[in-house]
């Protein structure tokens, strides 16, 4: 059986495409403190890559006396305000790699646990048509680390998971992408991704091109095929 070709690259947003994690953390601390609680950097790191509803319940456990949806809306509004005031901090090489993929005719999807209105804000600030599809946190059937968001993106793009590469920065995101059947590149930022299942780890996207992603995808499936052949009884 021939190896699948690379048809699409699926991107996480917060921490992978854009370095917005500090914006989220800056929104979280005053929210908890408003209700008399405390919020540590370690607690904030524990939310990286987690679905917004799960995060909101953690804030409730920390003493925030608001409904889940109200917490999500409050944090999203705060982060969007910071994006307006401070700009969108794209991670090094991310925009350039996106442009390279588009030029190569490879489909792209954004798979994020942020709300759709925030994802649209970020996408609209990219100066070219960067994504064929966006799957946001308020649209996924189940959040990361379940595979649903990535499977939904594949369905929307009309590709199978083994035709895709996913790029992620968090353990939850990596587990979601790996479970979907994609070939997965981890690009760590704020938290360790050791043991989360990434098929390759790149320290940065800077200098990377569509050719690099395609080569990784081909090598990943060649290695899988070789391993299968070697272990077949």
VOVO-115531 format. One record per residue: residue number from 1; residue in one letter; x, y negated, z negated of N, C-alpha, C, CB in turn. Coordinates in steps of 0.1 Angstrom, whole numbers, padded with zeros to 4 digits. Glycine has a CB too. Example, Ala and Ser with C-alpha at 12.3 -4.5 7.8 and 13.67 -1.06 7.14 Angstrom:
<sites>
- 1; A; 0132; 0057; -0078; 0123; 0045; -0078; 0132; 0033; -0078; 0113; 0045; -0090
- 2; S; 0128; 0022; -0071; 0137; 0011; -0071; 0129; 0000; -0079; 0141; 0006; -0057
</sites>
This chain:
<sites>
- 1; X; 0008; 0012; 0000; 0000; 0000; 0000; 0009; -0012; 0000; -0010; 0000; -0012
- 2; X; 0006; -0022; 0009; 0014; -0034; 0010; 0011; -0043; -0002; 0011; -0042; 0023
- 3; X; 0021; -0051; -0006; 0019; -0060; -0017; 0009; -0072; -0014; 0033; -0066; -0022
- 4; X; 0001; -0076; -0023; -0008; -0087; -0020; 0000; -0100; -0017; -0018; -0090; -0032
- 5; X; -0006; -0108; -0008; 0001; -0121; -0005; -0004; -0132; -0015; -0002; -0126; 0009
- 6; X; 0004; -0142; -0017; 0001; -0153; -0026; -0010; -0162; -0019; 0013; -0161; -0030
- 7; X; -0022; -0163; -0025; -0032; -0171; -0019; -0035; -0183; -0027; -0045; -0162; -0017
- 8; X; -0033; -0183; -0040; -0037; -0194; -0048; -0028; -0195; -0061; -0051; -0193; -0053
- 9; X; -0026; -0207; -0065; -0019; -0210; -0078; -0028; -0217; -0087; -0006; -0218; -0076
- 10; X; -0030; -0211; -0100; -0039; -0216; -0109; -0032; -0223; -0121; -0048; -0205; -0115
- 11; X; -0036; -0235; -0124; -0028; -0243; -0134; -0036; -0245; -0146; -0024; -0256; -0128
- 12; X; -0030; -0244; -0158; -0035; -0249; -0170; -0033; -0265; -0169; -0029; -0243; -0183
- 13; X; -0040; -0272; -0178; -0039; -0287; -0177; -0031; -0292; -0189; -0052; -0293; -0177
- 14; X; -0036; -0292; -0201; -0030; -0298; -0213; -0017; -0290; -0217; -0039; -0299; -0225
- 15; X; -0006; -0297; -0215; 0007; -0290; -0219; 0014; -0284; -0207; 0005; -0280; -0229
- 16; X; 0007; -0282; -0196; 0013; -0276; -0184; 0014; -0286; -0173; 0005; -0263; -0180
- 17; X; 0002; -0291; -0168; 0002; -0301; -0158; 0006; -0315; -0164; -0012; -0302; -0151
- 18; X; -0001; -0317; -0176; 0002; -0330; -0183; 0005; -0328; -0197; -0011; -0339; -0182
- 19; X; 0013; -0336; -0203; 0018; -0335; -0217; 0008; -0343; -0226; 0033; -0339; -0218
- 20; X; -0004; -0339; -0227; -0014; -0346; -0235; -0015; -0341; -0249; -0027; -0345; -0228
- 21; X; -0008; -0330; -0252; -0009; -0325; -0266; -0007; -0335; -0277; 0001; -0313; -0268
- 22; X; 0003; -0344; -0275; 0004; -0355; -0286; -0008; -0364; -0287; 0017; -0364; -0283
- 23; X; -0015; -0366; -0276; -0027; -0374; -0276; -0038; -0367; -0284; -0033; -0376; -0262
- 24; X; -0039; -0353; -0283; -0049; -0346; -0291; -0045; -0346; -0305; -0049; -0331; -0286
- 25; X; -0033; -0345; -0308; -0028; -0345; -0322; -0031; -0359; -0329; -0013; -0341; -0323
- 26; X; -0029; -0369; -0321; -0031; -0383; -0326; -0046; -0385; -0329; -0026; -0393; -0316
- 27; X; -0055; -0378; -0322; -0069; -0379; -0324; -0074; -0371; -0336; -0077; -0375; -0311
- 28; X; -0067; -0360; -0338; -0072; -0350; -0349; -0069; -0355; -0363; -0064; -0337; -0347
- 29; X; -0058; -0360; -0366; -0054; -0364; -0380; -0064; -0374; -0386; -0040; -0370; -0380
- 30; X; -0067; -0386; -0379; -0076; -0395; -0385; -0091; -0389; -0386; -0077; -0408; -0376
- 31; X; -0094; -0380; -0377; -0108; -0374; -0379; -0109; -0366; -0392; -0111; -0365; -0367
- 32; X; -0099; -0358; -0395; -0099; -0350; -0407; -0098; -0359; -0419; -0087; -0340; -0407
- 33; X; -0089; -0369; -0418; -0087; -0378; -0430; -0099; -0386; -0433; -0075; -0387; -0427
- 34; X; -0108; -0389; -0423; -0120; -0397; -0425; -0129; -0390; -0435; -0127; -0399; -0411
- 35; X; -0128; -0376; -0435; -0137; -0368; -0444; -0129; -0364; -0456; -0142; -0356; -0437
- 36; X; -0118; -0370; -0459; -0110; -0368; -0471; -0101; -0356; -0471; -0120; -0366; -0482
- 37; X; -0099; -0350; -0459; -0090; -0339; -0458; -0076; -0343; -0453; -0096; -0329; -0448
- 38; X; -0067; -0333; -0452; -0054; -0335; -0446; -0052; -0326; -0434; -0043; -0332; -0457
- 39; X; -0043; -0330; -0426; -0041; -0323; -0413; -0026; -0323; -0410; -0049; -0329; -0401
- 40; X; -0020; -0311; -0410; -0006; -0310; -0408; -0002; -0308; -0393; 0000; -0299; -0416
- 41; X; 0011; -0310; -0390; 0016; -0308; -0377; 0014; -0293; -0373; 0030; -0312; -0375
- 42; X; 0017; -0284; -0383; 0016; -0270; -0381; 0001; -0266; -0377; 0020; -0262; -0393
- 43; X; -0009; -0272; -0384; -0023; -0269; -0381; -0026; -0274; -0367; -0032; -0276; -0391
- 44; X; -0021; -0285; -0363; -0023; -0290; -0350; -0017; -0281; -0339; -0017; -0304; -0348
- 45; X; -0005; -0276; -0342; 0001; -0267; -0332; -0007; -0254; -0331; 0015; -0263; -0337
- 46; X; -0014; -0250; -0341; -0022; -0238; -0341; -0034; -0239; -0331; -0027; -0235; -0354
- 47; X; -0038; -0251; -0327; -0049; -0253; -0318; -0045; -0254; -0304; -0056; -0266; -0322
- 48; X; -0032; -0254; -0301; -0027; -0255; -0287; -0032; -0243; -0279; -0012; -0256; -0287
- 49; X; -0039; -0246; -0268; -0044; -0236; -0260; -0057; -0229; -0264; -0034; -0225; -0258
- 50; X; -0063; -0234; -0275; -0075; -0228; -0281; -0087; -0235; -0275; -0075; -0229; -0296
- 51; X; -0098; -0227; -0273; -0110; -0233; -0268; -0116; -0244; -0277; -0121; -0222; -0266
- 52; X; -0123; -0254; -0272; -0127; -0265; -0279; -0137; -0261; -0290; -0133; -0276; -0270
- 53; X; -0146; -0252; -0287; -0156; -0248; -0298; -0149; -0241; -0309; -0166; -0239; -0292
- 54; X; -0139; -0233; -0307; -0132; -0226; -0317; -0124; -0237; -0325; -0122; -0216; -0312
- 55; X; -0118; -0246; -0318; -0111; -0257; -0325; -0120; -0265; -0334; -0104; -0266; -0315
- 56; X; -0132; -0268; -0329; -0142; -0276; -0337; -0145; -0269; -0350; -0154; -0279; -0329
- 57; X; -0147; -0256; -0349; -0150; -0248; -0361; -0139; -0249; -0372; -0154; -0234; -0358
- 58; X; -0127; -0249; -0367; -0115; -0251; -0376; -0116; -0264; -0382; -0102; -0249; -0368
- 59; X; -0119; -0274; -0375; -0121; -0288; -0381; -0132; -0288; -0392; -0123; -0298; -0370
- 60; X; -0143; -0281; -0389; -0153; -0280; -0399; -0148; -0273; -0412; -0165; -0272; -0393
- 61; X; -0140; -0263; -0410; -0134; -0256; -0422; -0125; -0265; -0429; -0127; -0243; -0417
- 62; X; -0119; -0275; -0422; -0110; -0284; -0428; -0117; -0296; -0435; -0100; -0290; -0418
- 63; X; -0131; -0295; -0434; -0139; -0305; -0441; -0146; -0316; -0433; -0130; -0312; -0451
- 64; X; -0144; -0315; -0419; -0151; -0324; -0411; -0166; -0321; -0410; -0145; -0324; -0396
- 65; X; -0174; -0330; -0415; -0188; -0328; -0416; -0195; -0333; -0404; -0194; -0334; -0429
- 66; X; -0193; -0327; -0393; -0199; -0330; -0380; -0202; -0317; -0373; -0190; -0339; -0371
- 67; X; -0212; -0318; -0364; -0215; -0306; -0355; -0204; -0303; -0345; -0228; -0308; -0348
- 68; X; -0204; -0291; -0341; -0194; -0286; -0331; -0193; -0296; -0319; -0196; -0272; -0327
- 69; X; -0205; -0298; -0313; -0205; -0307; -0301; -0201; -0321; -0304; -0219; -0307; -0295
- 70; X; -0204; -0326; -0316; -0200; -0340; -0319; -0185; -0341; -0321; -0207; -0344; -0332
- 71; X; -0179; -0330; -0327; -0165; -0330; -0329; -0158; -0330; -0315; -0160; -0318; -0337
- 72; X; -0163; -0321; -0306; -0157; -0320; -0293; -0158; -0334; -0285; -0164; -0309; -0284
- 73; X; -0170; -0340; -0286; -0172; -0353; -0279; -0163; -0364; -0285; -0186; -0357; -0280
- 74; X; -0162; -0364; -0298; -0153; -0374; -0305; -0139; -0373; -0300; -0154; -0373; -0320
- 75; X; -0133; -0361; -0301; -0119; -0359; -0298; -0117; -0361; -0283; -0115; -0344; -0301
- 76; X; -0126; -0357; -0274; -0125; -0359; -0260; -0125; -0374; -0257; -0136; -0352; -0252
- 77; X; -0134; -0381; -0263; -0134; -0396; -0261; -0122; -0403; -0265; -0146; -0402; -0268
- 78; X; -0116; -0398; -0277; -0104; -0404; -0282; -0092; -0402; -0272; -0101; -0398; -0296
- 79; X; -0091; -0389; -0268; -0080; -0386; -0259; -0081; -0393; -0245; -0079; -0371; -0256
- 80; X; -0094; -0394; -0240; -0096; -0401; -0228; -0093; -0416; -0229; -0110; -0400; -0223
- 81; X; -0095; -0422; -0241; -0092; -0436; -0243; -0077; -0438; -0243; -0097; -0440; -0257
- 82; X; -0069; -0428; -0249; -0055; -0429; -0249; -0049; -0427; -0235; -0049; -0418; -0258
- 83; X; -0056; -0419; -0226; -0052; -0418; -0213; -0053; -0431; -0205; -0060; -0406; -0206
- 84; X; -0064; -0438; -0208; -0067; -0451; -0202; -0056; -0461; -0206; -0081; -0456; -0205
- 85; X; -0053; -0461; -0219; -0044; -0471; -0225; -0029; -0468; -0221; -0045; -0472; -0240
- 86; X; -0025; -0455; -0222; -0011; -0451; -0221; -0008; -0445; -0207; -0008; -0442; -0232
- 87; X; -0018; -0441; -0200; -0015; -0434; -0187; -0014; -0419; -0189; -0002; -0439; -0181
- 88; X; -0013; -0412; -0178; -0013; -0397; -0178; 0001; -0393; -0177; -0021; -0392; -0166
- 89; X; 0006; -0386; -0187; 0020; -0381; -0188; 0022; -0368; -0181; 0025; -0381; -0202
- 90; X; 0024; -0368; -0168; 0026; -0355; -0161; 0039; -0349; -0165; 0026; -0358; -0146
- 91; X; 0039; -0336; -0166; 0051; -0329; -0170; 0061; -0329; -0158; 0048; -0314; -0174
- 92; X; 0074; -0329; -0161; 0084; -0331; -0150; 0082; -0320; -0140; 0098; -0329; -0156
- 93; X; 0081; -0324; -0127; 0080; -0315; -0116; 0066; -0311; -0112; 0089; -0304; -0118
- 94; X; 0056; -0313; -0121; 0043; -0308; -0119; 0036; -0313; -0106; 0034; -0310; -0131
- 95; X; 0036; -0327; -0105; 0030; -0333; -0093; 0037; -0328; -0081; 0030; -0348; -0095
- 96; X; 0050; -0328; -0081; 0058; -0324; -0069; 0055; -0310; -0065; 0073; -0326; -0072
- 97; X; 0054; -0301; -0075; 0051; -0287; -0072; 0037; -0286; -0066; 0053; -0278; -0084
- 98; X; 0028; -0293; -0072; 0014; -0293; -0066; 0014; -0297; -0051; 0005; -0302; -0074
- 99; X; 0021; -0308; -0049; 0022; -0313; -0035; 0029; -0303; -0025; 0030; -0326; -0034
- 100; X; 0039; -0296; -0030; 0045; -0286; -0022; 0036; -0274; -0019; 0058; -0280; -0030
- 101; X; 0028; -0270; -0029; 0018; -0259; -0027; 0008; -0263; -0017; 0011; -0255; -0040
- 102; X; 0003; -0276; -0018; -0007; -0281; -0008; -0002; -0281; 0006; -0012; -0295; -0013
- 103; X; 0011; -0286; 0007; 0017; -0287; 0020; 0019; -0273; 0026; 0031; -0294; 0019
- 104; X; 0021; -0263; 0018; 0023; -0249; 0022; 0009; -0242; 0025; 0030; -0241; 0012
- 105; X; -0002; -0248; 0023; -0015; -0243; 0026; -0019; -0233; 0015; -0015; -0236; 0039
- 106; X; -0014; -0233; 0003; -0017; -0224; -0008; -0028; -0231; -0016; -0005; -0221; -0017
- 107; X; -0039; -0224; -0019; -0050; -0229; -0026; -0046; -0232; -0041; -0062; -0220; -0026
- 108; X; -0052; -0242; -0047; -0048; -0245; -0061; -0061; -0246; -0069; -0040; -0257; -0062
- 109; X; -0061; -0242; -0082; -0072; -0244; -0091; -0067; -0249; -0104; -0079; -0231; -0093
- 110; X; -0075; -0257; -0111; -0072; -0261; -0124; -0081; -0254; -0134; -0074; -0277; -0126
- 111; X; -0075; -0247; -0144; -0082; -0239; -0154; -0079; -0244; -0168; -0078; -0224; -0152
- 112; X; -0088; -0252; -0173; -0085; -0259; -0186; -0096; -0257; -0196; -0083; -0274; -0183
- 113; X; -0093; -0257; -0209; -0103; -0257; -0219; -0108; -0271; -0223; -0097; -0250; -0232
- 114; X; -0102; -0281; -0217; -0108; -0295; -0219; -0121; -0296; -0212; -0098; -0305; -0214
- 115; X; -0129; -0306; -0216; -0142; -0308; -0210; -0140; -0313; -0195; -0150; -0317; -0218
- 116; X; -0151; -0310; -0187; -0150; -0314; -0173; -0147; -0329; -0171; -0163; -0310; -0166
- 117; X; -0153; -0337; -0179; -0152; -0351; -0177; -0137; -0356; -0179; -0161; -0359; -0186
- 118; X; -0130; -0349; -0188; -0116; -0352; -0190; -0108; -0346; -0179; -0112; -0347; -0204
- 119; X; -0111; -0334; -0175; -0103; -0328; -0164; -0105; -0337; -0151; -0108; -0314; -0161
- 120; X; -0117; -0342; -0149; -0119; -0350; -0137; -0111; -0363; -0138; -0134; -0353; -0135
- 121; X; -0110; -0369; -0150; -0102; -0381; -0152; -0087; -0379; -0148; -0103; -0386; -0167
- 122; X; -0082; -0368; -0153; -0068; -0365; -0149; -0066; -0362; -0134; -0063; -0352; -0157
- 123; X; -0075; -0354; -0129; -0074; -0351; -0114; -0076; -0363; -0106; -0085; -0340; -0110
- 124; X; -0084; -0372; -0110; -0086; -0384; -0102; -0074; -0394; -0102; -0098; -0392; -0107
- 125; X; -0065; -0392; -0111; -0053; -0400; -0112; -0042; -0394; -0104; -0049; -0402; -0126
- 126; X; -0044; -0383; -0098; -0034; -0377; -0089; -0036; -0383; -0075; -0034; -0362; -0088
- 127; X; -0025; -0388; -0069; -0027; -0396; -0056; -0028; -0388; -0044; -0016; -0405; -0055
- 128; X; -0033; -0375; -0045; -0036; -0367; -0033; -0046; -0357; -0038; -0023; -0360; -0027
- 129; X; -0052; -0350; -0029; -0062; -0340; -0032; -0055; -0327; -0037; -0072; -0336; -0020
- 130; X; -0055; -0326; -0051; -0046; -0316; -0057; -0052; -0303; -0059; -0041; -0322; -0070
- 131; X; -0065; -0302; -0061; -0071; -0289; -0065; -0084; -0286; -0056; -0075; -0290; -0080
- 132; X; -0085; -0273; -0053; -0097; -0269; -0046; -0108; -0266; -0055; -0093; -0256; -0038
- 133; X; -0105; -0263; -0068; -0116; -0260; -0078; -0111; -0263; -0092; -0120; -0244; -0077
- 134; X; -0120; -0267; -0100; -0117; -0270; -0114; -0127; -0262; -0123; -0118; -0285; -0117
- 135; X; -0121; -0254; -0132; -0129; -0247; -0142; -0126; -0253; -0155; -0126; -0231; -0142
- 136; X; -0136; -0259; -0162; -0133; -0266; -0174; -0139; -0258; -0186; -0140; -0280; -0174
- 137; X; -0135; -0263; -0198; -0139; -0256; -0210; -0154; -0255; -0212; -0133; -0262; -0222
- 138; X; -0162; -0265; -0207; -0176; -0264; -0209; -0183; -0257; -0197; -0182; -0279; -0210
- 139; X; -0175; -0251; -0189; -0180; -0243; -0178; -0177; -0228; -0178; -0176; -0249; -0165
- 140; X; -0167; -0225; -0187; -0163; -0211; -0187; -0173; -0202; -0195; -0149; -0210; -0193
- 141; X; -0175; -0190; -0191; -0184; -0181; -0198; -0179; -0177; -0212; -0186; -0168; -0190
- 142; X; -0165; -0175; -0213; -0159; -0174; -0226; -0145; -0181; -0225; -0156; -0158; -0229
- 143; X; -0140; -0186; -0236; -0128; -0194; -0235; -0115; -0186; -0235; -0127; -0204; -0247
- 144; X; -0104; -0192; -0231; -0091; -0185; -0233; -0090; -0182; -0248; -0079; -0195; -0229
- 145; X; -0085; -0170; -0252; -0077; -0161; -0245; -0084; -0150; -0237; -0067; -0154; -0254
- 146; X; -0098; -0151; -0236; -0105; -0142; -0227; -0101; -0145; -0212; -0120; -0143; -0229
- 147; X; -0102; -0136; -0203; -0098; -0138; -0190; -0108; -0146; -0181; -0095; -0125; -0183
- 148; X; -0120; -0148; -0187; -0131; -0154; -0179; -0127; -0166; -0171; -0142; -0157; -0188
- 149; X; -0121; -0176; -0177; -0118; -0189; -0169; -0110; -0186; -0157; -0111; -0199; -0178
- 150; X; -0100; -0177; -0158; -0092; -0174; -0146; -0100; -0166; -0136; -0079; -0167; -0150
- 151; X; -0108; -0157; -0141; -0116; -0149; -0131; -0126; -0158; -0124; -0123; -0137; -0139
- 152; X; -0132; -0167; -0131; -0142; -0177; -0125; -0135; -0185; -0114; -0148; -0186; -0136
- 153; X; -0122; -0189; -0117; -0115; -0197; -0107; -0112; -0188; -0094; -0102; -0202; -0113
- 154; X; -0108; -0176; -0097; -0106; -0167; -0085; -0119; -0165; -0077; -0101; -0153; -0090
- 155; X; -0130; -0163; -0084; -0143; -0161; -0077; -0146; -0174; -0069; -0154; -0158; -0087
- 156; X; -0144; -0185; -0075; -0147; -0198; -0068; -0138; -0200; -0056; -0146; -0209; -0077
- 157; X; -0126; -0195; -0056; -0116; -0197; -0045; -0118; -0186; -0035; -0102; -0197; -0051
- 158; X; -0125; -0175; -0038; -0126; -0164; -0029; -0113; -0156; -0028; -0130; -0169; -0016
- 159; X; -0106; -0154; -0039; -0093; -0147; -0039; -0094; -0136; -0050; -0081; -0156; -0041
- 160; X; -0086; -0126; -0049; -0085; -0116; -0060; -0074; -0120; -0070; -0083; -0102; -0055
- 161; X; -0075; -0117; -0082; -0064; -0121; -0092; -0050; -0117; -0088; -0067; -0115; -0105
- 162; X; -0049; -0106; -0081; -0035; -0102; -0078; -0029; -0110; -0066; -0035; -0087; -0074
- 163; X; -0037; -0119; -0061; -0033; -0128; -0050; -0029; -0141; -0056; -0043; -0130; -0040
- 164; X; -0029; -0142; -0070; -0027; -0155; -0076; -0015; -0155; -0085; -0039; -0159; -0084
- 165; X; -0010; -0167; -0088; 0000; -0170; -0098; -0007; -0180; -0107; 0014; -0176; -0092
- 166; X; -0006; -0178; -0120; -0010; -0188; -0130; 0001; -0194; -0138; -0020; -0181; -0140
- 167; X; 0000; -0206; -0141; 0011; -0214; -0148; 0005; -0219; -0161; 0017; -0225; -0140
- 168; X; 0011; -0215; -0172; 0006; -0218; -0186; 0017; -0222; -0195; -0002; -0206; -0191
- 169; X; 0013; -0229; -0206; 0023; -0233; -0216; 0020; -0227; -0230; 0024; -0248; -0217
- 170; X; 0009; -0221; -0233; 0005; -0217; -0246; 0002; -0202; -0247; -0008; -0224; -0251
- 171; X; 0004; -0196; -0259; 0001; -0181; -0260; -0013; -0178; -0256; 0003; -0177; -0274
- 172; X; -0023; -0185; -0260; -0037; -0182; -0257; -0039; -0183; -0242; -0047; -0192; -0264
- 173; X; -0034; -0193; -0235; -0035; -0194; -0221; -0028; -0183; -0214; -0029; -0208; -0216
- 174; X; -0016; -0179; -0218; -0009; -0168; -0212; -0017; -0155; -0213; 0005; -0167; -0218
- 175; X; -0022; -0153; -0225; -0030; -0140; -0227; -0042; -0140; -0217; -0035; -0139; -0241
- 176; X; -0049; -0152; -0216; -0060; -0153; -0207; -0056; -0149; -0192; -0066; -0167; -0208
- 177; X; -0045; -0156; -0188; -0041; -0154; -0174; -0036; -0140; -0171; -0030; -0164; -0171
- 178; X; -0028; -0134; -0181; -0024; -0120; -0179; -0035; -0111; -0179; -0014; -0117; -0190
- 179; X; -0045; -0112; -0187; -0057; -0103; -0188; -0065; -0104; -0175; -0065; -0107; -0200
- 180; X; -0064; -0115; -0168; -0072; -0116; -0155; -0065; -0108; -0144; -0072; -0131; -0151
- 181; X; -0053; -0105; -0145; -0046; -0098; -0135; -0037; -0106; -0126; -0056; -0091; -0126
- 182; X; -0035; -0119; -0129; -0027; -0128; -0122; -0012; -0125; -0126; -0030; -0143; -0125
- 183; X; -0003; -0129; -0117; 0011; -0130; -0120; 0013; -0143; -0128; 0021; -0129; -0108
- 184; X; 0020; -0143; -0139; 0019; -0155; -0148; 0033; -0160; -0151; 0012; -0151; -0161
- 185; X; 0035; -0173; -0150; 0047; -0180; -0153; 0044; -0189; -0166; 0052; -0189; -0141
- 186; X; 0052; -0187; -0176; 0051; -0195; -0188; 0061; -0207; -0187; 0054; -0187; -0200
- 187; X; 0056; -0219; -0190; 0065; -0231; -0190; 0063; -0237; -0204; 0061; -0241; -0179
- 188; X; 0070; -0232; -0214; 0068; -0236; -0228; 0070; -0251; -0231; 0076; -0229; -0238
- 189; X; 0062; -0256; -0240; 0063; -0271; -0244; 0064; -0272; -0259; 0051; -0279; -0238
- 190; X; 0053; -0271; -0266; 0053; -0274; -0280; 0053; -0262; -0289; 0040; -0282; -0283
- 191; X; 0049; -0250; -0284; 0048; -0238; -0292; 0056; -0227; -0285; 0034; -0234; -0295
- 192; X; 0060; -0217; -0293; 0067; -0206; -0287; 0057; -0197; -0279; 0074; -0197; -0298
- 193; X; 0062; -0192; -0268; 0053; -0183; -0260; 0059; -0168; -0261; 0052; -0188; -0246
- 194; X; 0068; -0166; -0269; 0074; -0152; -0271; 0063; -0142; -0274; 0085; -0152; -0281
- 195; X; 0063; -0131; -0267; 0053; -0121; -0270; 0040; -0123; -0264; 0052; -0119; -0284
- 196; X; 0037; -0134; -0257; 0024; -0136; -0251; 0022; -0130; -0238; 0022; -0151; -0250
- 197; X; 0032; -0124; -0232; 0030; -0116; -0220; 0034; -0123; -0207; 0016; -0112; -0219
- 198; X; 0040; -0134; -0207; 0044; -0141; -0194; 0053; -0132; -0186; 0051; -0154; -0197
- 199; X; 0051; -0131; -0173; 0059; -0123; -0165; 0072; -0130; -0161; 0051; -0119; -0152
- 200; X; 0073; -0143; -0163; 0085; -0150; -0161; 0083; -0163; -0170; 0088; -0154; -0146
- 201; X; 0095; -0168; -0174; 0095; -0181; -0182; 0104; -0190; -0175; 0099; -0178; -0197
- 202; X; 0098; -0202; -0171; 0106; -0213; -0165; 0107; -0224; -0175; 0100; -0218; -0152
- 203; X; 0119; -0229; -0178; 0121; -0240; -0188; 0115; -0253; -0183; 0135; -0242; -0191
- 204; X; 0113; -0254; -0170; 0107; -0267; -0164; 0102; -0264; -0150; 0118; -0278; -0164
- 205; X; 0093; -0272; -0145; 0089; -0271; -0132; 0097; -0280; -0122; 0074; -0275; -0131
- 206; X; 0105; -0288; -0128; 0113; -0298; -0120; 0122; -0290; -0110; 0122; -0307; -0130
- 207; X; 0121; -0295; -0098; 0129; -0288; -0087; 0123; -0276; -0081; 0142; -0285; -0092
- 208; X; 0111; -0271; -0087; 0105; -0259; -0082; 0096; -0263; -0070; 0097; -0253; -0093
- 209; X; 0095; -0253; -0060; 0087; -0255; -0048; 0078; -0244; -0046; 0096; -0257; -0036
- 210; X; 0069; -0245; -0036; 0060; -0234; -0033; 0068; -0221; -0029; 0051; -0238; -0021
- 211; X; 0079; -0223; -0023; 0087; -0211; -0020; 0092; -0204; -0033; 0100; -0215; -0012
- 212; X; 0095; -0211; -0043; 0099; -0205; -0056; 0087; -0197; -0062; 0104; -0215; -0066
- 213; X; 0075; -0202; -0061; 0064; -0196; -0067; 0060; -0183; -0058; 0051; -0205; -0067
- 214; X; 0061; -0184; -0045; 0059; -0173; -0036; 0069; -0162; -0039; 0059; -0177; -0022
- 215; X; 0081; -0166; -0041; 0092; -0156; -0043; 0089; -0148; -0057; 0106; -0162; -0043
- 216; X; 0085; -0156; -0067; 0082; -0150; -0080; 0070; -0140; -0078; 0078; -0160; -0090
- 217; X; 0060; -0144; -0071; 0048; -0135; -0069; 0052; -0123; -0062; 0037; -0143; -0061
- 218; X; 0060; -0124; -0051; 0064; -0112; -0044; 0073; -0103; -0052; 0072; -0116; -0031
- 219; X; 0082; -0108; -0060; 0091; -0100; -0069; 0083; -0093; -0079; 0102; -0109; -0075
- 220; X; 0073; -0100; -0085; 0064; -0095; -0095; 0057; -0082; -0090; 0054; -0105; -0100
- 221; X; 0051; -0083; -0078; 0044; -0072; -0073; 0053; -0061; -0068; 0035; -0076; -0062
- 222; X; 0065; -0064; -0063; 0075; -0054; -0059; 0079; -0046; -0072; 0087; -0060; -0052
- 223; X; 0081; -0053; -0083; 0085; -0046; -0095; 0074; -0037; -0100; 0089; -0056; -0106
- 224; X; 0062; -0042; -0099; 0051; -0034; -0104; 0049; -0021; -0095; 0037; -0042; -0103
- 225; X; 0051; -0023; -0082; 0050; -0012; -0073; 0061; -0001; -0076; 0051; -0016; -0059
- 226; X; 0073; -0006; -0078; 0084; 0003; -0081; 0082; 0010; -0094; 0097; -0005; -0082
- 227; X; 0077; 0003; -0104; 0075; 0010; -0117; 0064; 0020; -0116; 0071; -0001; -0128
- 228; X; 0054; 0017; -0108; 0043; 0027; -0106; 0048; 0039; -0099; 0031; 0021; -0098
- 229; X; 0056; 0037; -0089; 0062; 0049; -0081; 0071; 0057; -0090; 0069; 0044; -0069
- 230; X; 0079; 0050; -0099; 0088; 0058; -0107; 0081; 0066; -0118; 0098; 0048; -0113
- 231; X; 0070; 0061; -0123; 0063; 0068; -0134; 0052; 0077; -0129; 0058; 0058; -0143
- 232; X; 0049; 0078; -0116; 0039; 0086; -0111; 0043; 0101; -0113; 0036; 0083; -0096
- 233; X; 0034; 0109; -0118; 0037; 0123; -0120; 0038; 0131; -0107; 0027; 0130; -0130
</sites>
